[in-house]
Amino acid sequence: MSLPFDLRALRVFLTVADRGGFSAAARELHVAQSAISQTIANLERHLDLTLFHRHERRISLTPEGQALQSHARELLDRADAAHLAMRELHGLVKGEVRIGIPSMLGSYYFPPLLMGFKSRHPGIRLTVVEAGARRLQNMIAAGELDLGVVIDDEQSRRMERRPLVHEEMVVCVPRTHPFAGRQGVSPEEFFAEPLVLFQDGYFHREFVDALSQQTGHSANVAFQSNLIPLTKAIVRQGFGITTFLRRVIDEPELAAVSFDPPAWLDLSLAWAEGAYLSRAESAFAEFIEANRHSL
C-alpha cells in the first residue's frame, strides 16, 4: 500500500506551519504560493483531514495538523540523516573496512599502510582480523570476510588479487649459532635442526611443509606457536631455529640467513571473484595497490 504523501509534501507542510502562512512558506521554498496551496490541499485530501484553520489574515494548525507536525518532523530528520549518511559514504567520510591479515604481516608490514589509509580517510573504521593466510582465504570464500591477505598459489587463483609482498623467507637463528655467519643454509641442514613453527593454516607453516615435501626431509618440530615474540624468545634461548620473512628478524640477538637456494614468498590482497566491494573497501584496495612499494 502506498503512502498518502511524500517527503516533499511533508516538507511543504512543515514550512507552512513553521512560517505561519502560505505566502511566507512560498518565499522560503522559492516556489509560487499557488503551488504551496495546491500541495497542502492534496495532502489534506489524501489524509481526509483538515490540517490548518484558515483565517482571514492568518492560519493555525488543527489538532490533526499538530499531530502530523511532530511525526513529519521526525520523518524528515531521519530522511535527512539517511541522505547525509549516503553522501558521506559516497565521499568516503564514513564506512568500514574489515581486513584479514596474518600476524607476521600485521605486526611488521601493514601498520604504515593502515595508518596512511586512516590518515587519508579518518571517518572510515578499520577492523583487522588476525588469522593464518589459508584460514583467511577460506573465510573470504565463505563470505565471512571481504578482504584478506592470501598466498599466491593455485588455490587462490580463482580470487580477485592485488600483489602485495614479494619477500624472502630466511632462516632465523641466534647470533651464537653456527649458521649465523653463513651465506646460505640448505634445506637438509635446516631440517636437521629442532624447529619452532607456526601451526597449520599459516603461510609460515605452509612454506616449511612445502619445502619438506619438495626436498624429502622431515621437520623436527620442537615447538609450535603462532606468537612471534614467543617464537623469537625460544630461538634466542637456543631451543630451536625457525624461518621468518626477512623484515621480521629485527633484533641484534638474532641473525637472518638465506636458504640455499634463496626462497621467496608472494602474498596478495584478495577478495572473492566477482564480489561487490563497498566504496570504502574499493578505496582501501586502491590505496594498498598504490602504496605497496613502500612496504
VEXDREN-2710 file (C-alpha; in Angstrom, 1 decimal):
% VEXDREN-2710
k/r/px/py/pz
1/MET/0.0/0.0/0.0
2/SER/1.4/3.4/-1.0
3/LEU/1.7/6.3/1.5
4/PRO/-0.8/9.1/1.1
5/PHE/2.0/11.7/0.9
6/ASP/5.7/12.0/0.1
7/LEU/8.6/13.7/1.9
8/ARG/8.3/16.8/-0.3
9/ALA/4.7/17.3/0.8
10/LEU/5.7/16.9/4.4
11/ARG/8.5/19.5/4.0
12/VAL/6.0/21.9/2.5
13/PHE/3.5/21.2/5.3
14/LEU/6.2/21.9/8.0
15/THR/7.4/25.1/6.3
16/VAL/3.8/26.4/6.2
17/ALA/3.3/25.5/9.9
18/ASP/6.7/27.0/10.9
19/ARG/6.2/30.2/8.9
20/GLY/2.6/30.7/9.8
21/GLY/1.3/31.2/6.3
22/PHE/1.3/30.1/2.6
23/SER/3.0/33.2/1.3
24/ALA/5.8/33.0/3.8
25/ALA/6.3/29.3/3.0
26/ALA/6.4/30.1/-0.7
27/ARG/9.2/32.7/-0.2
28/GLU/11.1/30.2/2.0
29/LEU/10.9/27.5/-0.6
30/HIS/11.2/29.7/-3.6
31/VAL/8.1/28.5/-5.3
32/ALA/4.7/30.1/-6.3
33/GLN/2.2/30.5/-3.5
34/SER/-0.4/28.6/-5.6
35/ALA/2.0/25.5/-5.7
36/ILE/2.1/25.6/-1.8
37/SER/-1.7/25.9/-1.6
38/GLN/-2.1/23.0/-4.0
39/THR/0.3/20.7/-2.2
40/ILE/-1.4/21.3/1.2
41/ALA/-4.9/20.8/-0.4
42/ASN/-3.7/17.5/-2.0
43/LEU/-2.2/16.4/1.4
44/GLU/-5.5/17.1/3.2
45/ARG/-7.5/15.3/0.6
46/HIS/-5.3/12.2/0.7
47/LEU/-5.4/12.2/4.5
48/ASP/-9.1/13.1/4.6
49/LEU/-8.2/15.6/7.3
50/THR/-8.1/19.3/7.7
51/LEU/-4.6/20.3/8.8
52/PHE/-5.0/24.1/9.0
53/HIS/-7.6/26.6/10.3
54/ARG/-7.7/29.2/7.5
55/HIS/-8.5/32.6/9.0
56/GLU/-8.7/35.9/7.0
57/ARG/-5.2/37.0/7.8
58/ARG/-3.5/34.0/9.3
59/ILE/-3.6/30.2/9.6
60/SER/-3.2/27.9/12.5
61/LEU/-2.8/24.1/12.9
62/THR/-5.8/22.0/13.7
63/PRO/-5.4/19.2/16.3
64/GLU/-4.9/16.8/13.4
65/GLY/-2.3/19.1/12.0
66/GLN/-0.5/19.3/15.3
67/ALA/-0.4/15.5/15.5
68/LEU/1.1/15.3/11.9
69/GLN/3.6/18.1/12.7
70/SER/5.6/16.0/15.2
71/HIS/5.6/12.9/13.1
72/ALA/6.5/14.8/10.0
73/ARG/9.5/16.5/11.7
74/GLU/10.7/13.1/12.9
75/LEU/10.4/11.5/9.5
76/LEU/12.2/14.4/7.8
77/ASP/15.0/14.4/10.4
78/ARG/15.5/10.7/9.7
79/ALA/15.4/11.2/5.9
80/ASP/18.0/14.0/6.2
81/ALA/20.2/11.7/8.3
82/ALA/19.9/8.9/5.8
83/HIS/20.7/11.3/2.9
84/LEU/23.8/12.6/4.8
85/ALA/25.0/9.0/5.5
86/MET/24.8/8.2/1.8
87/ARG/26.6/11.3/0.8
88/GLU/29.3/10.6/3.4
89/LEU/29.7/7.1/2.1
90/HIS/29.9/8.5/-1.4
91/GLY/32.6/10.9/-0.3
92/LEU/34.3/8.2/1.9
93/VAL/33.7/10.2/5.0
94/LYS/32.3/7.2/6.8
95/GLY/32.3/3.4/6.2
96/GLU/34.0/0.3/7.4
97/VAL/36.8/-1.9/6.1
98/ARG/37.3/-5.4/7.6
99/ILE/40.7/-6.8/6.5
100/GLY/42.1/-10.2/7.4
101/ILE/45.9/-10.1/8.0
102/PRO/48.3/-12.8/9.1
103/SER/50.2/-11.9/12.3
104/MET/53.6/-11.6/10.7
105/LEU/52.3/-9.0/8.1
106/GLY/50.1/-7.3/10.7
107/SER/53.0/-6.7/13.0
108/TYR/55.8/-5.8/10.6
109/TYR/54.4/-4.7/7.2
110/PHE/50.8/-3.3/7.5
111/PRO/51.0/-0.7/10.2
112/PRO/52.3/2.1/7.9
113/LEU/49.7/1.2/5.3
114/LEU/46.8/1.1/7.8
115/MET/47.9/4.4/9.4
116/GLY/48.3/6.0/6.0
117/PHE/44.8/5.0/4.9
118/LYS/43.4/6.1/8.2
119/SER/45.1/9.5/7.8
120/ARG/43.5/10.0/4.4
121/HIS/40.0/8.7/5.4
122/PRO/39.7/9.4/9.2
123/GLY/36.0/8.6/9.3
124/ILE/36.4/5.1/8.0
125/ARG/36.6/2.4/10.7
126/LEU/39.3/-0.2/10.1
127/THR/38.7/-3.7/11.7
128/VAL/41.7/-6.1/11.5
129/VAL/41.0/-9.8/11.8
130/GLU/44.2/-11.9/12.6
131/ALA/44.4/-15.4/11.2
132/GLY/46.5/-17.6/9.1
133/ALA/46.6/-16.8/5.4
134/ARG/44.8/-20.1/4.5
135/ARG/42.2/-19.5/7.1
136/LEU/41.6/-16.0/5.7
137/GLN/41.3/-17.4/2.2
138/ASN/38.6/-19.8/3.5
139/MET/36.8/-17.0/5.3
140/ILE/36.7/-14.9/2.1
141/ALA/35.4/-17.9/0.1
142/ALA/32.6/-18.5/2.7
143/GLY/31.6/-14.8/2.7
144/GLU/32.7/-14.3/6.3
145/LEU/35.3/-11.7/5.3
146/ASP/35.5/-9.2/2.4
147/LEU/39.3/-8.6/2.1
148/GLY/42.3/-10.6/3.3
149/VAL/45.9/-11.4/2.6
150/VAL/46.4/-14.8/0.9
151/ILE/49.3/-16.8/-0.5
152/ASP/49.7/-16.6/-4.3
153/ASP/49.2/-20.2/-5.3
154/GLU/46.9/-22.5/-7.2
155/GLN/44.2/-22.3/-4.6
156/SER/44.0/-18.5/-4.6
157/ARG/44.0/-18.1/-8.4
158/ARG/40.2/-18.1/-8.5
159/MET/40.1/-14.9/-6.4
160/GLU/40.5/-11.3/-7.3
161/ARG/44.0/-10.4/-6.2
162/ARG/46.3/-7.4/-6.0
163/PRO/50.1/-8.1/-5.5
164/LEU/51.2/-7.1/-2.0
165/VAL/54.5/-8.6/-0.8
166/HIS/57.4/-10.4/-2.6
167/GLU/59.7/-11.1/0.3
168/GLU/62.5/-13.5/1.1
169/MET/61.9/-16.3/3.7
170/VAL/65.1/-16.7/5.7
171/VAL/66.4/-18.9/8.4
172/CYS/66.3/-17.3/11.9
173/VAL/69.0/-18.4/14.3
174/PRO/70.7/-17.0/17.5
175/ARG/73.8/-15.0/16.8
176/THR/75.8/-17.7/18.5
177/HIS/74.5/-20.4/16.2
178/PRO/77.0/-21.9/13.6
179/PHE/74.6/-20.9/10.8
180/ALA/74.8/-17.2/11.8
181/GLY/77.9/-16.4/9.8
182/ARG/76.9/-18.4/6.7
183/GLN/75.9/-17.2/3.3
184/GLY/73.2/-19.8/3.0
185/VAL/71.6/-22.8/4.7
186/SER/70.5/-25.8/2.7
187/PRO/67.1/-27.4/3.4
188/GLU/68.8/-30.5/4.6
189/GLU/70.7/-28.5/7.2
190/PHE/67.6/-26.6/8.2
191/PHE/65.6/-29.8/8.7
192/ALA/68.3/-31.4/10.8
193/GLU/67.8/-28.7/13.5
194/PRO/65.0/-28.6/16.1
195/LEU/62.4/-26.2/14.6
196/VAL/60.0/-23.7/16.1
197/LEU/57.0/-23.5/13.8
198/PHE/53.6/-21.9/13.4
199/GLN/50.6/-24.2/13.5
200/ASP/48.8/-25.4/10.4
201/GLY/47.0/-22.7/8.3
202/TYR/49.7/-20.1/8.5
203/PHE/51.8/-19.3/5.4
204/HIS/54.9/-19.7/7.6
205/ARG/54.0/-23.4/8.3
206/GLU/52.8/-24.0/4.7
207/PHE/56.2/-22.7/3.5
208/VAL/58.0/-25.2/5.7
209/ASP/55.7/-28.1/4.8
210/ALA/56.1/-27.4/1.1
211/LEU/59.9/-27.2/1.5
212/SER/59.8/-30.5/3.3
213/GLN/57.8/-32.2/0.6
214/GLN/60.0/-30.8/-2.2
215/THR/63.2/-31.9/-0.6
216/GLY/62.1/-35.1/1.1
217/HIS/63.3/-34.0/4.5
218/SER/61.0/-34.3/7.6
219/ALA/60.7/-31.4/10.0
220/ASN/61.9/-31.9/13.6
221/VAL/59.2/-29.8/15.3
222/ALA/60.4/-28.9/18.9
223/PHE/57.8/-26.1/19.5
224/GLN/54.6/-24.9/17.8
225/SER/53.5/-21.3/18.4
226/ASN/51.7/-18.7/16.5
227/LEU/53.1/-16.0/18.7
228/ILE/56.0/-14.2/17.1
229/PRO/57.6/-12.8/20.3
230/LEU/57.4/-16.3/21.9
231/THR/59.0/-17.9/18.9
232/LYS/61.8/-15.3/18.9
233/ALA/62.4/-15.9/22.6
234/ILE/62.7/-19.7/22.0
235/VAL/65.2/-19.1/19.2
236/ARG/67.2/-16.6/21.3
237/GLN/67.5/-19.2/24.1
238/GLY/68.8/-21.8/21.7
239/PHE/65.9/-24.3/21.9
240/GLY/65.3/-24.3/18.1
241/ILE/65.5/-22.3/14.9
242/THR/62.8/-21.1/12.6
243/THR/62.1/-19.2/9.4
244/PHE/60.6/-15.7/9.0
245/LEU/60.1/-13.1/6.4
246/ARG/63.4/-11.2/6.5
247/ARG/62.0/-8.0/7.9
248/VAL/60.7/-9.8/11.0
249/ILE/64.2/-10.5/12.2
250/ASP/64.9/-7.1/13.7
251/GLU/66.8/-8.0/17.0
252/PRO/70.6/-7.9/17.5
253/GLU/70.5/-11.3/19.2
254/LEU/69.0/-13.0/16.1
255/ALA/70.5/-13.5/12.7
256/ALA/68.8/-13.9/9.3
257/VAL/70.4/-16.3/6.9
258/SER/69.2/-17.0/3.3
259/PHE/68.2/-20.5/2.3
260/ASP/70.4/-22.1/-0.4
261/PRO/68.9/-21.7/-2.9
262/PRO/67.1/-18.5/-1.7
263/ALA/63.3/-18.9/-1.1
264/TRP/60.8/-16.2/-1.9
265/LEU/57.1/-15.8/-0.9
266/ASP/54.4/-13.9/-2.7
267/LEU/51.3/-12.6/-0.9
268/SER/48.4/-10.7/-2.2
269/LEU/45.4/-8.7/-1.0
270/ALA/42.4/-10.7/-2.2
271/TRP/38.6/-10.9/-2.3
272/ALA/36.1/-13.3/-3.8
273/GLU/35.9/-13.3/-7.5
274/GLY/33.0/-11.1/-8.7
275/ALA/32.3/-9.9/-5.2
276/TYR/30.9/-6.5/-4.6
277/LEU/33.2/-4.2/-2.7
278/SER/31.9/-1.1/-0.9
279/ARG/33.3/2.3/-1.8
280/ALA/35.4/2.2/1.4
281/GLU/36.7/-1.3/0.6
282/SER/37.5/-0.3/-3.0
283/ALA/39.3/2.8/-1.8
284/PHE/41.3/0.6/0.6
285/ALA/42.3/-1.9/-2.1
286/GLU/43.3/1.0/-4.4
287/PHE/45.4/2.6/-1.6
288/ILE/47.2/-0.7/-0.9
289/GLU/48.0/-1.2/-4.6
290/ALA/49.3/2.4/-4.9
291/ASN/51.4/2.2/-1.8
292/ARG/52.6/-1.4/-1.6
293/HIS/56.0/-0.5/-2.9
294/SER/56.6/1.4/0.4
295/LEU/56.5/-1.8/2.3
END
